[in-house]
Amino acid sequence: MTFVDCKGGHCTLGSNDFPTMTVGERVTVLYDSERPSKTTIYNFWKLWLFPSMFCLLSLAAAIFGIVLLRFSRVTLPEQN
């Protein structure tokens, strides 16, 4: 795979690093500008699946906590 970095330089990587890509396919490449050889292909699910699941689980836990607080019936002991 060959791509052009932000400085206009051409970087070539081995084809074995990206087995799901076909020759001539255009893809978005995410890379470290200091080390262009450290790359990954932008894939929405690969990049955002874990953070999205974490946010949804956190939201569910927050809603569960709010419902528990709202509908829990706590009785205080009577003082004599």
N, C-alpha and C positions, 0 to 999 in steps of 0.2 A: 504494500500500500504506500502511495506517495501522497503527501499533502504539502500545502504552502503555509508556513507559519506567519505570525503577525508581522514579522520583519521582512517578509518576502522570500525567506529561504525555503528550499525544498527539503523535506525530510522523507526518507524512505524507511519503511518498516517491513519486517517479514510477513508474508501472507499467512503463515501458520498462526499468527496472533489473532486473526479475525476470520475464523473458519466459516461463519455464516454469510459473509459478504461475497458478492459475485463481481467478476471483473467488469469495470466500467461503472459500477454503482456509485452514486454520489451519496456521501454520508457526512454528518457533522462530527468533527473530531474535537474532543476536549483534551487539552494538553497543558502541561506546566511550561510556561514561557521560558523558564530558566533551563529546563531539560525537556526539549521537544520530543525526545525519544520515549518519555513517559506519557503514554496516551491511552485514551479509551474512546470508544465509539459512543456517541450520544444515543441512548435508548431510554425512552421515558420510563418504562417499567423497571428496568435495571437500576436506574438512577433514583427514582422516586417511590418505589414500592414500599420499602421499609419505613421511610419517614412518613408516608401516607398512612400506613397501618398503625404506626405509633401514635399519630395524631388522632385517628379514629378511636383507638382504644383509650386514649387519654380523655377524649370527649365523652365516650361512653361511661368511663369511671366517674367523671365529673357530674354527669347527669344522674347517675346512680346515687352518688353522694348527696346531691341536692334533693332528690326524691326521698331518700332516707331521712334527711333532716326535716323536710317539709311534712312528711306523713308519720314520722315516729311519734309515739305518744309516751313521753317521759313523765312519770308522776313523781313529784317531790314528796318526801316524807313530811307528815304533818308535825308541826312544832307545838309542844305543849306550853 
